[in-house]
Amino acid sequence: MTPVVAALLFLAGVADALRDLSAEGSNFLPTRFHKSKSWVNKWKRVPSEYFGVPAFLVPNTKPLWYYLWLYNPEYKEAFPYSSTFLIFGTDFWHGCQTLFHICIYLSLFTMSFSPLYAGVVGIVAWRVGFSLMYNYAKGRIL
């Protein structure tokens, strides 16, 4: 396994573990990274005295031109496309999910240049590398 593929798989394992910790509301992460608190970042909201608990989200009253009138979100977006393909920039969970997918796709793309990596060695390396880092990042391995 090349060092690039190993690094990508390790990074994917860490990103997936952090994504799970965010969804669980783990004390390991600051509260602003918890999925249950940060999901509102994609929407325009009226400021509140408590972080992550908006007074209310601003309803969207008209179709948005930049979606070509094909998609109409329920609330006004914080910035254009913040509830669709730019969602990775709005909260920690989606950022980790995007990093995880990029690392997996790049590692599979890199392994596809060699028939040996694309076969059994690639699958075993992916499972071992990813699983080790995932469990290490979740605190299951010292």
Summary of the structure (lengths in Angstrom):
residues: 142
radius of gyration: 19.0
end to end distance: 23.9
largest distance: 57.2
contacts: 398
relative contact order: 0.22
helix: 57%
strand: 4%
